[in-house]
Amino acid sequence: SGHPAVKGVEPVNEPWELTPLTLLKKFYWDAYLIVKKEAPHWKFVMHDSFRFTPETWGGFMRGCPDRALDTHIYQAWQDPAPRLSFYNNACAAKKQIALMERAFGPVVVGEWSLATDNCAMWINGFNDNLPGFPRSPCKYIPC
C-alpha cells in the first residue's frame, strides 16, 4: 500500500450486468472497508456493472472519501449506423457522465475505444464473440 505508483484499486472489473445489486453493493462496501483499513490513502473505484444510471448508483456510499465510479464506453457493440450517430453518442455519454457525477460523485471512464465494430479477433475473449455479433460484415486480412 505504500508504493507511489499505486493510487487506488478497483476490486472487480466489469461485474456481470445481471449480478444482483444488493450482493454487488455489499461486496463493494466490504471491499471498501478492507481497502481503507489497509491503505487509507488509496482511491476506491467501483465498476458500474453496465448499469450507469442515477437510479442504481445515485447516493451510494455518499460521504465516503476517495471513491469513484468506473464506466466503460464502447461504440463497437451498437448497431451499424451513420457517422453522425457516433458523434451523437459521444455527446450523450458526456451528458450521462455529468448526470452521474451529480448523482454519485467522481466518474472514471476506465475503458473506451473508437472502434465502430467488434470484428477484431478476441475482442470478446479468446476466439469468441457475443451471440448476434458482429452486426456488420467483417473483412479479415491475413497477416
DRENLUMLUM-149903 format. One line per 8 residues: number of its first residue (from 1); their letters; for each residue z, x, y of N, C-alpha, C, O. Coordinates in steps of 0.02 Angstrom, whole numbers. Each point is the difference from the previous one (the first is absolute). Layout:
N
NUM = A = Z X Y Z X Y Z X Y Z X Y | ...
END
This chain:
143
1 = SGHPAVKG = 0 41 -61 0 -41 61 0 42 63 -3 -26 55 | 7 92 -63 3 42 59 -63 37 18 -1 37 49 | -53 -46 -87 -61 36 14 -35 -31 61 -7 -61 4 | -14 103 44 -29 -27 62 -67 -36 -10 -21 -37 44 | -13 49 -100 -64 -34 -12 9 -73 -21 -48 -39 5 | 107 21 -28 12 -68 -23 33 -39 55 55 16 22 | -89 -69 -1 27 -42 55 25 -67 -25 37 -35 35 | -56 17 -97 21 -64 -26 -28 -11 -69 -29 44 -31
9 = VEPVNEPW = 39 -106 7 -22 -16 -68 -21 -73 -4 28 -43 34 | -78 31 -75 -20 -68 -19 12 -4 -75 -36 32 -38 | 86 -71 16 20 4 -70 -50 -27 -50 2 17 -59 | -49 -59 81 -52 -25 -45 -63 -14 41 3 -30 54 | -60 53 -80 -64 -10 33 -34 -61 -31 -9 -3 -61 | -11 -43 104 -38 -59 -21 31 -39 -57 -31 -7 -53 | 92 -18 62 26 -44 -53 -46 -60 -8 -29 -25 49 | 24 1 -110 -45 -54 -17 12 -60 45 57 -17 14
17 = ELTPLTLL = -111 -14 9 6 -56 47 34 -62 -30 20 -45 36 | -14 43 -101 35 -56 -32 72 17 -20 33 -40 -34 | -10 98 54 71 17 -11 42 -51 37 -12 -12 59 | 61 -18 -91 43 -48 35 33 33 61 29 54 -5 | -35 -86 62 25 29 63 75 12 -2 24 50 28 | 14 -94 -60 73 11 -3 15 65 -37 44 38 20 | -80 -25 -73 9 62 -39 -21 61 41 35 50 2 | -93 -55 30 -25 56 40 46 15 59 15 59 13
25 = KKFYWDAY = 7 -110 22 44 11 57 67 28 -22 30 41 36 | -5 -62 -93 63 29 -25 -11 74 -17 43 42 16 | -100 -27 -47 -16 70 -15 -1 41 65 28 55 2 | -60 -81 50 -3 36 63 69 9 30 16 54 26 | 26 -105 -28 68 7 26 38 55 -38 30 44 30 | -33 -47 -97 36 49 -40 -26 70 14 39 47 7 | -105 -40 -4 -30 66 14 19 25 69 14 59 10 | -14 -104 39 18 19 68 71 28 2 12 52 31
33 = LIVKKEAP = 34 -84 -64 70 23 0 6 68 -34 39 42 23 | -76 -31 -76 1 65 -34 -29 54 46 30 54 7 | -87 -68 23 -32 50 44 45 16 59 9 58 17 | 19 -109 15 41 12 59 64 38 -17 27 37 41 | -2 -47 -102 60 38 -21 -16 73 -11 38 44 19 | -96 -31 -50 -18 69 -17 -37 37 56 6 61 6 | -43 -98 34 -40 32 54 -2 -48 60 -51 -32 12 | 105 28 25 5 -50 53 -51 8 56 -12 -47 38
41 = HWKFVMHD = -18 106 -32 -49 12 53 -71 -19 -21 -45 1 42 | 34 -17 -106 -66 -17 -23 -20 -70 23 42 -44 9 | -108 35 -1 -29 -66 11 -7 -34 -68 -14 33 -50 | 23 -98 48 -7 -39 -61 -60 -46 9 1 -43 44 | -51 52 -85 -63 -37 7 -9 -47 -61 10 21 -57 | -28 -83 72 -10 -50 -53 -72 -24 2 -26 -15 53 | -7 12 -111 -67 -28 -1 5 -76 0 47 -29 -27 | -95 -3 59 2 -73 9 -18 -40 -62 1 -62 1
49 = SFRFTPET = -19 95 -56 -18 -34 -62 -60 -46 11 -6 -52 -33 | -38 71 79 -60 -38 17 16 -70 25 -39 -47 -7 | 98 42 38 21 -63 32 22 17 71 59 0 15 | -107 15 26 12 26 68 5 -59 48 -43 -11 42 | 98 -26 -48 10 -59 42 70 -1 29 48 24 -32 | -41 -52 92 67 -7 29 45 -45 -42 61 9 -1 | -90 -58 -34 40 -44 -42 33 39 -57 55 -18 -22 | -88 70 -1 26 40 -56 49 53 24 53 9 -30
57 = WGGFMRGC = -69 26 83 38 59 20 36 -6 67 42 42 16 | -57 -94 22 32 -7 66 76 -4 -7 26 -41 -37 | 8 85 72 73 1 0 32 35 -59 61 9 -1 | -100 12 -49 29 33 -58 30 67 20 -33 41 31 | 96 -31 -48 38 61 15 6 12 76 8 57 22 | -12 -111 17 7 7 73 65 37 16 52 -15 -29 | -56 61 75 59 37 21 11 65 -40 40 42 21 | -75 -34 -76 6 61 -39 -42 55 33 -59 -11 15
65 = PDRALDTH = 88 69 -4 -38 53 32 -52 33 -46 8 0 -61 | -59 27 91 -47 44 -34 -38 -35 -57 -10 31 -52 | -10 -92 61 -39 -34 -51 -68 -17 29 -8 -9 60 | -42 5 -103 -68 -17 20 -35 -36 -57 19 7 -58 | -69 -46 75 -39 -36 -49 -69 33 -5 -33 12 50 | 12 1 -112 -64 32 -14 -50 -53 -21 15 -42 -42 | -74 44 71 -55 -44 -21 -62 43 -11 -7 54 29 | -38 -79 -71 -61 36 -15 -59 -43 20 -5 -58 -19
73 = IYQAWQDP = -41 87 57 -57 -37 27 -64 28 -31 -18 58 12 | -15 -100 -51 -63 19 -30 -52 -55 12 17 -59 2 | -79 79 7 -55 -47 7 -37 -8 -67 -37 -49 -9 | 47 94 -37 -42 6 -59 5 -60 -48 -45 -11 -39 | 100 -27 42 7 -55 -47 -17 -67 31 19 -53 -27 | -54 54 82 -21 -63 31 -72 -15 -20 -36 44 -25 | 16 -106 35 -69 -18 -16 -48 38 45 16 15 57 | -76 0 -83 -50 32 43 -10 -42 64 -3 -61 -3
81 = APRLSFYN = -3 95 58 -5 -35 64 -38 43 50 -10 60 -11 | -13 -91 66 -34 39 52 48 49 35 61 -8 -3 | -90 57 35 39 53 33 52 -28 48 56 26 3 | -73 -78 34 46 -28 49 66 -24 -31 52 1 32 | -56 -23 -94 61 -25 -33 52 56 -8 60 -13 1 | -83 74 -11 47 56 -7 36 14 66 60 16 0 | -95 -22 55 32 6 66 51 -56 10 55 12 23 | -75 -72 -41 45 -57 7 62 8 -44 55 -17 21
89 = NACAAKKQ = -64 43 -82 57 13 -44 48 51 30 61 -7 -4 | -89 59 35 42 52 32 40 -30 57 59 15 8 | -90 -58 32 37 -33 55 53 -47 -27 55 -4 28 | -70 -31 -82 49 -45 -30 59 40 -28 57 -21 6 | -71 78 -37 53 43 -26 45 25 56 61 2 -7 | -91 17 63 39 23 57 48 -55 24 59 13 14 | -84 -74 -10 42 -56 21 55 -15 -50 57 -13 19 | -73 17 -84 50 -13 -52 54 54 1 59 -15 -10
97 = IALMERAF = -78 77 21 49 55 4 47 -12 59 61 8 -7 | -88 -27 64 42 -14 59 48 -58 -14 58 3 20 | -83 -55 -54 43 -57 -18 56 22 -47 57 -19 9 | -74 60 -58 50 24 -48 51 46 34 59 -1 -18 | -81 42 65 47 43 36 50 -42 39 58 20 7 | -80 -76 20 47 -45 35 48 -34 -49 59 -9 16 | -84 -10 -74 41 -37 -49 45 46 -42 56 -19 -17 | -81 78 1 37 45 -45 26 62 34 59 17 -4
105 = GPVVVGEW = -105 18 39 16 65 28 -58 48 -13 -57 -22 -5 | 71 86 -1 -54 49 -8 -44 -12 -61 25 -16 -54 | -90 23 64 -49 -8 -53 -39 66 -6 -21 29 50 | 10 -8 -112 -39 60 -15 -61 -23 -40 8 -36 -50 | -67 57 70 -59 -12 -41 -6 62 -44 -31 50 19 | 61 -54 -77 6 58 -44 -63 17 -39 -8 58 -21 | -35 -105 12 -65 12 -32 -52 -42 37 14 -56 20 | -73 85 -13 -55 -36 31 -65 35 -21 1 58 -21
113 = SLATDNCA = -55 -93 28 -65 29 -16 -54 -36 39 6 -60 13 | -57 96 4 -58 -29 33 -53 -22 -51 -53 -25 19 | 67 34 -84 -48 -20 -51 -11 -76 5 47 -38 9 | -110 17 -16 -16 -71 4 -16 -30 -68 -17 -59 -4 | 22 98 -49 -6 -26 -67 44 42 -45 27 51 21 | -19 -73 -83 42 38 -46 -41 26 -59 21 -5 -57 | -80 31 73 -44 27 -52 23 68 -25 -18 20 -56 | 57 15 94 20 68 -20 37 -1 -67 45 -42 -10
121 = MWINGFND = -64 87 -34 32 4 -65 75 12 8 21 42 40 | 18 -78 -77 73 7 -4 38 -22 62 58 17 9 | -90 -55 35 35 -22 60 59 -47 -17 48 -4 37 | -53 -30 -94 53 -45 -21 39 28 -59 39 -37 -31 | -47 99 15 33 29 -58 -52 37 -41 -59 2 18 | 80 28 -71 -44 41 -41 -52 -44 -35 17 -41 -43 | -80 50 61 -56 -35 -31 12 -76 -3 -13 -32 -51 | 38 5 105 22 -70 1 -22 -33 64 -17 34 49
129 = NLPGFPRS = 16 -100 -48 -11 -38 61 33 -67 -8 15 -22 -56 | -3 -12 110 30 -66 -2 -51 -50 -26 -60 8 12 | 82 -60 -48 -48 -51 -23 -37 -30 59 30 -17 51 | -96 10 -58 -41 -29 53 -25 50 52 -34 -19 47 | 51 83 -56 -21 52 46 -41 52 -36 9 9 -61 | -51 26 94 -18 -5 70 -40 -64 14 -32 -27 -45 | 33 5 107 -34 -61 20 -68 13 30 -35 -47 21 | 15 109 -17 -66 16 24 -30 51 -48 36 35 -36
137 = PCKYIPC = -103 -31 33 -31 48 -46 19 71 18 0 19 59 | 15 20 -109 19 69 11 -58 46 -19 -34 -11 -50 | 24 62 91 -51 49 -15 36 64 -22 31 34 40 | -36 -19 -104 31 59 -27 -49 58 0 -56 -8 -24 | 76 64 50 -43 58 4 31 54 -43 58 18 10 | -95 9 -59 29 52 -43 15 63 41 -35 16 48 | 87 18 -69 19 63 34 -47 55 -19 8 57 24
END
